[in-house]
Amino acid sequence: MEHDIQQFMATYGLYEGNDIQATQLRHRFALVDAFHITEGMRVLEIGCGQGDTTMALAKAVGEAGHVTAIDIARGDYGAPMTLQQAHDVITASTLGERITFFLETDFLTMEADDYDVIVLSHCLWYFTSREQLSAYFAKMAQLSARICIAEWDLAFTSLAQRNHFCAVSILALYSAFIENDGNIQQLFGKSDIRAIAEQHGLICQHTQTVDASYLQDGAWEKDYATHVLPEFTVAPTSIQALVQTYADVMNETEDTASLNSFVLQFQAL
């Protein structure tokens, strides 16, 4: 389903004239379409970040629905707008009446109600371990019969997307050897996520690939991966060699497209 993103931005007075934001919203609306969110739903979004997917979710649930959006990060995290600044912009709009934001909120310790659906949109790579993600799935399975996941698909389909693959691989290794608060701590693919979910009685009912090649993220990640390369001197020489190989492949072509997104929908047994 195609959405008129410019009309949406104008209707709610959100980020008008911001082409980067418009491009990001186009993808988030496509993800929410793939989640099959309907009017009146009560949605919990975990790892909401600056609220890009939150806006699309709020539009989908309509005036009768509500989105509770949480993130473990502080309000001053993020650039060029911090999370708090972005949330303030959204909350000030009429769309904000359908959203409640909570920052510095750990899902594992928060008190939560039941929800029609729980959404994690491009936030799984922030998790530092498989055990941490498994604990989230255990609690999510108690709160909702339906969970929707979106994340980058490492199965790239073009040489331009290969650059993004190499960049995120470098950044995952960076987090393995150098403590940082970047947005890639560990890479989780479709099969791993499915296996974790199934341990908690959740069955994958729907999978889908959503085009994301036009997004700016691939180029952003490539730039950041290049920036951190000098810091790998603290890693074993075998890792330094692997990282340099990824970097060489990443720079074989200048054109960089983002990886596509995969969508997984889980249902409780």
Secondary structure, 3 states (H helix, E strand, C coil): CCCCHHHHHHHHCCCCCCHHHHHHHHHHHHHHHHHCCCCCCEEEEECCCCCHHHHHHHHHHCCCCEEEEECCCCCCCCCCCCHHHHHHHHHHCHHHHHEEEECCCCCCCCCCCCCCEEEEECCHHHCCCHHHHHHHHHHHHHHCCEEEEEEECCCCCCHHHHHHHHHHHHHHHHHHHCCCCCCCCCCCCHHHHHHHHHCCCEEEEEEEEECCCCCCHHHHHHHHHHHHHHHHHHCCHHHHHHHHHHHHHHCCCCCCCCCCEEEEEEEEC
